[in-house]
């Protein structure tokens, strides 16, 4: 018997995933971990002309305590997390980005 290995299936415009897994968020919103301890979230784009990562609708993940980074990702509104909205877009050299984690469009809002 031959079986197919599928990570998702779409039926009538609804995407389904196997139990115990979740589909990766789509869009350009991400949590961005930057050199020297900075953590921001927002709508991320790369400016090829300046070699910078630009974070629009930026939120500084200012502090969290006793829940770890995964806890922040799972529940940014937890009372143990301090988020600070930035009135400006944040621009950082692309080389200073350590890693990014895609998140839902409403993350931190």
C-alpha positions in Angstrom: 0.0 0.0 0.0 1.3 3.5 -0.9 0.7 6.4 1.4 1.2 10.1 0.7 2.8 12.4 3.2 1.0 15.7 3.4 1.8 18.6 5.7 -1.4 20.4 4.9 -4.6 20.0 2.9 -7.0 22.7 1.7 -10.7 22.0 1.3 -13.1 24.8 0.2 -10.5 27.4 1.1 -9.8 26.1 4.6 -6.3 24.8 5.3 -6.1 21.7 7.6 -3.0 20.4 9.3 -2.3 17.1 11.1 -3.3 16.9 14.8 -0.5 18.1 17.0 1.0 20.5 14.4 0.3 23.9 13.2 0.8 25.7 9.9 3.4 28.4 9.8 2.0 31.9 9.9 1.8 33.6 6.5 2.5 37.3 5.9 5.4 39.4 6.8 4.9 39.9 10.6 7.7 38.5 12.7 9.6 38.7 15.9 13.1 39.8 15.1 16.0 39.0 17.5 18.8 41.6 16.9 22.4 41.7 18.1 23.1 43.1 21.6 19.8 41.9 23.1 17.2 43.8 21.1 13.9 42.1 20.3 11.3 43.7 18.1 8.2 42.5 16.3 6.4 44.0 13.4 5.9 43.9 9.7 9.3 43.0 8.3 10.8 43.9 4.9 14.3 44.0 3.5 15.6 47.2 1.9 18.0 45.8 -0.7 19.4 49.3 -1.5 20.6 49.9 2.0 21.1 46.3 3.2 18.8 46.9 6.1 15.9 45.1 7.7 12.9 47.5 8.2 10.3 46.7 10.9 7.1 48.7 10.3 4.4 48.9 13.1 7.3 48.0 15.4 6.8 46.7 18.9 9.8 46.5 21.2 9.7 43.3 23.3 11.1 45.2 26.2 11.1 42.6 28.9 9.8 39.2 29.9 10.3 37.2 33.1 10.0 33.5 34.0 8.2 32.4 30.9 11.0 32.1 28.4 11.1 33.2 24.8 8.7 30.5 23.7 6.2 31.8 26.3 6.5 35.3 24.8 5.8 33.9 21.4 2.8 32.0 22.6 1.3 34.7 24.6 2.7 38.3 24.1 -0.2 39.7 26.2 0.9 37.8 29.3 1.3 39.9 32.4 5.0 38.8 32.6 5.7 40.4 29.2 6.3 44.1 28.6 5.7 45.3 25.0 6.4 48.9 24.0 5.0 50.2 20.7 7.3 52.4 18.6 5.8 55.4 16.8 8.5 54.9 14.1 9.7 52.1 11.9 12.9 50.5 13.0 15.8 50.0 10.6 18.7 47.7 11.5 21.6 46.5 9.4 20.7 43.1 7.9 23.9 41.6 9.4 22.8 42.4 12.9 19.7 40.2 12.7 20.3 36.9 14.6 17.0 35.2 13.6 13.4 35.9 13.0 10.2 34.0 14.0 7.1 34.4 11.8 4.0 35.2 13.9 0.3 35.8 13.2 -0.7 39.2 11.8 -2.2 40.2 15.2 0.8 39.3 17.3 1.5 41.9 20.0 -1.2 44.3 18.8 
